[in-house]
Amino acid sequence: MRLILDIAVTHIVGRGRQTLVAILGVAVGVGFSIAMAALMQGGQDDLIAKLVDTMPHVQITDDRRAPPVQPAELAFDAVSIAGLRPREDRRGIINPTAAFAWLKEWVPGRVAASLNAQGVVRYLGRDVGATVIGIEPKAERGVSSLVEDFVEGSFEALDVGGNNVVVGDRLASRLGAKLGDTVTLVSSSGLSRGFKIVGLYHTGITARDEHEAYILLKSAQILDARINVINEIRIRLDDPATAPAVARRAEARLGYKSMSWQEANEQILEALVVRNVIMYTVVAAIMLVAGFGIFNIISTITHEKSRDIAIMKSLGFSRSDMQRLFVLEGVAIGLAGSLLGWLLGFGLVYALASVHFELNTGARELTRLPIAWDPLHYAIAAGFALASAAVAGYLPARKAARQPPVDIIRGAT
Amino acid sequence: MSTPPALIETEGLTRILPEVVPVTLVEDVTLSIGEREFVAITGPSGSGKSSLLYLLGLLDRPTRGQLRLAGVDTGPMDEAERAERRLAMLGFVFQFHFLLPEFTARENVEIPMRKLGRLPRAAIRDRAGELLDSLGLASHVDKRPDQLSGGQRQRVAVARALANDPPLLLADEPTGSLDSQSSEQVFAILADLVHRRGKTVVAVTHDLALAARMGRRIHLVDGRVVSDERAPAAGIPG
């Protein structure tokens, strides 16, 4: 094998300029593939991190995926009931204390209960529709990333006497209210109450910044005339990846719709898969083009070296030796290109990571391109390059190795 | 006591190129060549001399007939086995030296030994040097083929053919592209291989004067053997 390697190296070194062009072709392909993968993976990671950070990992609501089975259906096989509606639709999670306690027993993370109610926030004659969310500030800190987005005040301020509310800065802006002003919350049941703004937050998500208001759970229950009722349990897990399993177990026991963050964002995650497929297709296409360069040089070498092939065969080299020789030449070019491409890719990723963007969004004034530094990108790009180099070397090598040496020797003499 | 098998035995060896109109290169050649023979294959152009040599050297496959090398039938051998046999048993010298141009004289001689892998690297290097030295090329071992004269290149080709110490050397017009002085040198080397080193040399040539100095002359016309003559002191070059 050492001999074959020596001959291969002698061949490709002997064709310096052509070899360099082929190596550069592979290097550019590998380098840009790495940069593209880093950028796309970075964007994906950033998006998922935002999804994971900004929403609960598991959300248990008082909805059910299917209507509850009626006793008559259990008793008789022939009975099937559809379209059944209770006389009085009392929403909310039944026996919330027990459900909450059961979850806290085994869930590896933090759990918080809330009551979400639709209402209106009114200030100086202006009305803005909002979801009024009743929370327990201490528990909420464990499940929500909102605490990091406060522009003024905090969740804790809700606990400090009287009726207090925390709203998004856009909602306050629409109302013309500011910290310390008292707004009126009107629930869907018609009850209203004055609340003092003790905190303003900015998440960057318009739906939350403009249409959510947080008050104490007790206050929300009074405002919505639903004493001791909660209609949502939110869970933040130590490991977000376990969310589907936790959701399944909770739903199986409690009967309420339990949605993991993966299920809630299924379409986005599917889109990311499609995006990855597109990305790796482009990477493969780039490598294919680089492979044509290798194919070209190996074809040229095998053509020019046809006499040498015949000589080596006459010396006792076999067809497979010849094939191995030229595949090795292709792979050597692919390897050199991959190593150079790694350097180029690293440089490109470093340059992209250094790019700064000035964004005038209040909470996040300065940001960078989301970049993922992942050795897997380097391995995949090099893997594609080596595979295409091996194929590009193999095809002309096979043809050259099959040519009878006598044909060439006769032609030469 | 049984006699050792001939080094080369052919029986009805025939090679036909499967063209639209089939071309017969070698037809029904039956011969036997023993050890320490110095054989000339002669004949006019297109008589099938080189084609017969390529068949004997396992570079080509016969259309029909049998070829035994050292008593072993080569017919059932696959491509890899034929390559192994060429490597260990045969040495080739062509009309044009056919050295690998990127390698030095020493490296060219080392290649068959490295391929065979019987000797350690240092021993291979030493043997290549000794072979080149014995052919008067001691001062040219590190030169590439393009830095050598025609005669020197052909001597390097002979050294390479001898690298694995094969019992059989096949030469296709080994002096065909050389001037008379170089031609004489190469002929003397080939004769010496038979006379002193006990090799069998089969050389294709159309130089009848040269052939007359060899131990045996096989004359081909249209692919068929028309005469097979031995000199009075067969096998000992004169």
Contacts between the chains, C-beta under 8 A, distances in Angstrom:
chain1	res1	chain2	res2	distance
A	2	B	114	7.6
A	3	B	111	6.9
A	3	B	114	4.4
A	3	B	115	5.9
A	7	B	100	7.8
A	7	B	111	7.9
A	10	B	102	4.6
A	10	B	103	6.8
A	11	B	102	7.1
A	14	B	102	5.1
A	307	B	98	7.1
A	308	B	100	5.6
A	308	B	101	7.8
A	310	B	98	7.9
A	311	B	98	4.6
A	311	B	99	7.8
A	311	B	100	6.5
A	312	B	100	7.6
A	312	B	111	7.8
A	313	B	59	7.3
A	313	B	83	7.0
A	313	B	86	7.9
A	314	B	57	7.1
A	314	B	59	5.9
A	314	B	86	6.7
A	314	B	92	4.8
A	314	B	94	7.9
A	314	B	98	7.6
A	315	B	86	7.1
A	315	B	87	6.7
A	315	B	92	7.3
A	315	B	111	6.5
A	315	B	112	5.0
A	315	B	115	6.8
A	315	B	160	7.5
A	316	B	83	5.3
A	316	B	84	6.8
A	316	B	86	4.4
A	316	B	87	2.5
A	316	B	88	7.3
A	316	B	90	7.9
A	316	B	112	6.3
A	316	B	115	5.8
A	316	B	116	7.3
A	316	B	164	7.9
A	317	B	83	6.4
A	317	B	87	7.9
A	317	B	115	6.4
A	318	B	79	6.2
A	318	B	80	4.7
A	318	B	83	3.9
A	318	B	84	7.7
A	319	B	79	5.4
A	319	B	80	7.6
A	319	B	83	7.6
A	320	B	80	6.9
A	321	B	83	7.6
A	321	B	115	7.9
A	404	B	59	7.8
A	404	B	60	6.9
A	405	B	59	5.4
A	406	B	51	8.0
A	406	B	54	4.9
A	406	B	59	5.1
A	406	B	60	4.6
A	409	B	54	7.4
A	409	B	59	7.2
A	409	B	94	6.6
A	409	B	98	7.7
A	409	B	172	7.8
A	410	B	50	7.1
A	412	B	94	8.0
A	412	B	96	6.2
A	412	B	98	7.5
A	413	B	50	7.2
A	413	B	94	6.6
A	413	B	95	5.1
A	413	B	96	6.3
A	413	B	172	6.9
A	413	B	173	7.2
